[in-house]
Amino acid sequence: MTEIKIKEVKKDTIVKTGERFLNVKAEIVDGKTKVPRNYSYPLGTTDKEIQKELKKVVSLYDKEKAQAEARAETDKAEAKADKTIEALEGVSINSN
């Protein structure tokens, strides 16, 4: 099961504009795979809103992972078909 773990939340400042925001450091955990991520939210964002957004992140991660796995299976089938085509082209078959 994929999950996202919030590692740290800090108030931070955009140097150019002086705008303050919440800097959320998180980690997507998918089995043994850990993917670090950073997200920024306006200071007035509630914990519930951030959790809702991060839930969407996990959902999107899972969808993209499923699509990548499906593409890998399709690529395998295509490669196998290419080998079959290569092996068959120019072959003569007789009844003996």
C-alpha positions in Angstrom: 0.0 0.0 0.0 1.4 3.4 -1.0 1.4 6.1 1.6 2.8 9.6 2.1 4.6 10.4 5.3 5.0 14.0 6.4 8.5 14.4 7.6 8.6 18.1 8.5 6.6 21.2 8.2 8.1 24.7 8.5 7.2 28.2 7.9 9.4 29.6 5.2 9.9 32.7 3.0 10.2 33.3 -0.7 13.3 35.4 -0.8 12.4 37.5 -3.9 8.9 38.4 -2.7 9.0 38.0 1.0 5.9 35.9 0.9 5.5 33.4 3.7 4.4 29.8 3.2 4.3 26.4 4.8 7.0 24.1 3.4 5.9 20.5 3.8 8.6 17.9 3.4 7.1 14.5 2.8 8.1 11.0 1.5 6.0 8.8 -0.7 6.5 5.2 0.6 5.7 2.4 -1.8 7.0 -0.8 -0.3 10.8 -0.4 -0.2 10.7 2.6 -2.5 10.9 6.0 -0.8 10.4 9.1 -2.9 11.1 12.5 -1.2 8.8 15.4 -2.1 8.4 19.0 -1.1 5.1 20.9 -1.2 4.3 24.5 -0.5 1.1 25.9 0.9 -0.1 29.4 1.9 0.2 30.1 5.6 -3.6 30.0 6.1 -3.9 26.4 4.8 -5.4 24.1 7.4 -4.1 20.6 8.3 -7.2 19.0 6.8 -6.7 20.8 3.5 -3.0 19.7 3.3 -4.0 16.1 4.1 -6.7 16.2 1.4 -4.1 17.4 -1.1 -1.6 14.9 -0.1 -4.2 12.1 -0.4 -4.6 13.2 -4.1 -0.8 13.0 -4.5 -0.8 9.4 -3.4 -3.8 8.5 -5.6 -2.1 10.1 -8.6 1.2 8.2 -7.8 -0.7 4.9 -7.7 -2.5 5.7 -11.1 0.8 6.6 -12.7 2.5 3.5 -11.3 -0.3 1.3 -12.7 -0.1 3.0 -16.1 3.7 2.4 -16.2 3.3 -1.3 -15.3 0.7 -1.6 -18.1 3.0 0.1 -20.5 5.8 -2.3 -19.5 3.6 -5.3 -20.2 2.6 -3.9 -23.5 6.2 -3.3 -24.4 7.1 -6.9 -23.5 4.3 -8.2 -25.7 5.4 -5.9 -28.6 9.0 -7.1 -28.2 7.9 -10.7 -28.3 5.8 -10.0 -31.4 8.8 -8.4 -33.1 10.9 -11.5 -32.4 8.2 -13.7 -33.8 7.9 -11.6 -36.9 11.7 -11.6 -37.4 11.8 -15.4 -37.0 8.9 -16.0 -39.4 9.7 -13.6 -42.3 11.3 -15.4 -45.2 10.7 -18.9 -43.8 9.5 -21.6 -46.2 7.3 -24.4 -44.8 6.7 -27.6 -46.7 4.7 -30.7 -46.0 7.6 -33.1 -45.2 
